[in-house]
């Protein structure tokens, strides 16, 4: 039985290279460690249980044997990896930044999985000299030259007066 990652959304087909979207070069995970890094971001109990089973089987007999043997745990492992990877791919392709104060770019996006740091690191390749601010409902993730950091927001109104966020917080800026 063969399992593979299935991408929902945009896909760019190139000869010999399976990559996504423009300058970011988001590559499909191929190795066990890449797959595992995405699967660890999935919060469901079934995904975590399957990951533990897969990790113990890989430590006993190796990834290639586990991959060939198949099973329900491997299917859940691939499904959870695919869900997380699809969210990363859709965010990388869909996030549109607006100019902010100074040398920053600001965008708003909601996530199902905790992948903000992955996405900001990938988008930093597209805008290497800019500070990237990614706003969620209660947090701001900031990627600058020192890496990714998180700031809790007491209110999203903090960013509403910043140039470039009028479209992001349209209802709050207009008072409705």
C-alpha positions in Angstrom: 0.0 0.0 0.0 1.4 3.4 -1.0 0.7 6.5 1.0 1.6 10.0 -0.2 1.0 13.6 0.7 -1.9 15.2 -1.1 -1.9 19.0 -1.3 -5.1 20.9 -1.3 -4.8 24.2 -3.0 -2.2 25.5 -5.3 0.5 23.4 -6.8 3.3 24.1 -9.2 4.6 21.2 -11.2 8.2 21.4 -12.3 10.3 18.7 -13.9 11.9 16.7 -11.2 11.2 19.1 -8.4 8.1 18.9 -6.3 7.9 22.4 -4.7 5.4 25.0 -4.0 5.0 28.7 -4.7 7.4 31.1 -6.1 10.4 32.4 -4.1 9.7 30.5 -0.9 10.4 27.0 -2.4 8.3 25.1 0.0 9.3 21.5 -0.6 7.2 18.4 0.1 8.6 16.6 3.1 10.4 13.4 2.0 12.5 12.1 4.9 11.2 10.6 8.1 12.5 13.5 10.1 10.7 16.0 7.9 7.5 14.1 8.1 7.8 13.7 11.9 8.4 17.5 12.3 5.1 18.2 10.7 3.2 15.4 12.5 4.4 16.7 15.8 2.4 19.9 15.2 -0.9 18.1 15.0 -2.8 18.3 18.4 -5.2 15.4 18.1 -4.8 12.4 20.4 -5.0 9.9 17.6 -2.2 11.7 15.7 0.0 11.7 18.8 -0.7 8.0 19.5 0.1 7.1 16.0 3.3 9.2 16.1 4.5 7.4 19.2 3.8 4.0 17.6 5.6 5.0 14.5 8.6 6.3 16.4 9.0 3.2 18.4 8.6 1.0 15.3 11.2 3.1 13.5 13.7 2.8 16.4 13.3 -1.0 16.3 13.3 -1.8 12.6 13.9 1.4 10.6 11.8 3.8 8.6 11.9 1.9 5.3 10.5 -1.3 6.9 7.8 0.6 8.7 6.9 2.5 5.5 6.6 -0.8 3.6 4.6 -2.6 6.3 1.8 0.0 6.3 -1.0 -0.2 8.8 -3.5 2.1 10.5 -0.8 4.0 12.5 1.1 4.9 9.3 -2.1 6.0 7.7 -3.0 8.3 10.6 0.6 9.6 10.6 0.5 10.5 6.9 -3.0 12.0 7.3 -1.9 14.3 10.2 1.3 15.2 8.4 -0.7 16.1 5.3 -3.1 18.3 7.2 -0.3 20.3 8.8 1.6 20.6 5.6 -1.5 21.8 3.7 -2.0 24.5 6.3 1.6 25.6 6.0 1.4 25.6 2.2 -1.9 27.5 2.0 -0.7 30.1 4.5 2.6 30.6 2.6 0.7 31.0 -0.7 -2.2 33.0 0.8 -0.7 35.5 3.3 -0.5 39.0 1.9 1.4 41.5 3.9 0.7 45.2 4.1 3.3 47.9 4.9 3.6 48.7 8.6 5.7 51.1 10.6 9.3 51.4 9.8 10.6 48.4 7.9 7.8 46.0 8.9 5.1 44.1 7.0 1.9 43.1 8.7 -0.6 40.4 7.9 -3.5 38.6 9.7 -4.1 34.9 9.5 -5.8 32.3 11.7 -4.3 28.8 12.1 -5.6 25.4 13.1 -2.2 24.1 14.1 0.8 25.8 15.8 2.9 26.5 12.7 3.4 30.2 12.8 7.2 29.9 13.3 7.5 27.6 10.3 5.5 30.0 8.1 7.4 33.1 9.2 10.7 31.4 8.6 9.6 30.4 5.1 8.2 33.9 4.3 11.4 35.5 5.6 13.2 34.1 2.6 10.8 36.1 0.4 11.4 39.3 2.4 14.8 38.9 4.0 15.5 42.5 5.1 12.0 43.2 6.5 10.4 42.6 9.9 7.4 40.4 9.5 4.4 40.6 11.9 1.8 37.9 11.7 -1.3 38.7 13.8 -3.7 36.0 15.1 -6.7 36.5 17.3 -4.7 37.0 20.6 -1.1 36.9 19.6 1.4 38.6 17.4 4.3 36.6 15.9 7.2 38.7 14.9 10.1 37.5 12.6 13.1 39.8 12.4 16.9 39.2 12.3 16.9 37.5 15.7 14.3 34.8 14.9 10.6 34.4 15.7 9.1 35.7 18.9 5.6 35.9 20.2 3.8 38.7 21.9 0.4 38.3 23.6 -2.0 41.0 22.6 -4.3 42.5 25.2 -6.4 43.8 22.3 -6.1 43.8 18.6 -6.8 47.6 18.8 -3.1 48.0 19.5 -2.4 47.4 15.9 -5.5 49.2 14.5 -3.8 52.6 14.4 -0.7 51.3 12.6 -0.4 52.3 8.9 -1.3 49.4 6.7 -3.7 47.6 9.1 -6.9 49.4 8.1 -7.8 46.5 5.8 -6.8 43.9 8.3 -9.0 45.4 11.1 -11.6 47.1 9.0 -14.5 46.7 11.4 -12.5 48.1 14.4 -11.0 51.0 12.5 -14.4 52.1 11.3 -15.9 51.7 14.7 -18.5 49.1 13.8 
